[in-house]
C-alpha cells in the first residue's frame, strides 16, 4: 500500500502526465497478449504468429493471413477495463495529455480517451490498397476469404505488420509528448518491441512509474516499479 500512496502523490502533483502502454493493458478485457506464458506467441501453430503477421506473409499468403487475423486479432466484443477508464478520467481531469499505445484494439477511445497515439495502428480502420477507400472493421470481420473493395482491390487493416515502418508523424508526436511530460506512466508492456520501446529514452521529467506483471529491461531506470496486473493497480489509484 505504501507504493500505491507514493503513486497517488505523484499523480496528484503531476501537470503533464503521459501514459505509454502495451498488450497487458487489454488482457483484463479478454484480449490475448503476445509474449506472456499464455500469450499468442506461445500457442502452437504450423506457422509462427510473428511470420503470419509479417508484410511478406500478408502479400504471399493473404487467405491464410486473414484466417488467422479474423480468429486471433479481432476481439470486437471486448470492453474497456479499469485501466482504460482511469486513463480517460485523468485526461478529463486535465492531468493526462496523451495515451501512447502499442495496442490496436481501440479500447482507449472506447473508454473515452481522446488523445490516443496508436503506434501500431488500429483494427478499426481499414483501407483499399488500390483506391484508398476507407472501410469499417465489420467488412473484414463479416467476410470470408479475401475482403475486397468495390473496385476489386484488397482491403488491408490499418495495422503495422512486421517488416513495416511505424508512422513517422505518430512517432514524432509521441516523442514530443514524452519530452514535455513531467510524469510518465508505463504499463502493460514488456518493453521488448522496438522502435516503440525506445521512446522511453526521450523522457526527462520528474518521475517514471512502471506497472507490469513481469519484470522489464526498464525496471532499474524507473522511479517506481509495481509488478502486478495494471487494472488491479489502477483500481487503487
C-alpha angles and dihedrals in degrees: 000000000000092000091048089055089050091053091046090054093048091050092047092055096041120110102177112027123176125193123210114190146169143188094309089070090067102037090088086058089058098261116134118240121214113233107033121102092266094033130120096267092057094055118098118254133159087238120034114253090236088061095045090051094053127108093238093050090048090054097044101037107024095156092056090044092055093046090056093039095054093045101042111017102044116074101157096163093062117118129206116268133211093284093054092047095047091052091050089050092051090051091050089049090056095245102103118060100182146003111216109194138181089198123105099197102094093228094131090060091043088056091053105265111145106184102058121155108201106201094185099035129241137281087219092069121066134166142188111256090213107045101011096237113161121237136191118244090250089073089066098034094051098041131086125218114355118000105228132194121232086255090058096253124132116260111227127194113245091240128122109248125198110282090030124108123242117249105274094211092053091047092049092051091047090052090051094049092050094048091052096045122106092195128031124193116196116192144170097004134114089210088225098118118088145233086022095056090051089069090079090072088068092066113106099158134117104274139012117199118195122196118179137139093235133033117274134202087253098056095100092053097050122093094218125024125189120180108205145083109308095223091054091047095047090049087068095051 
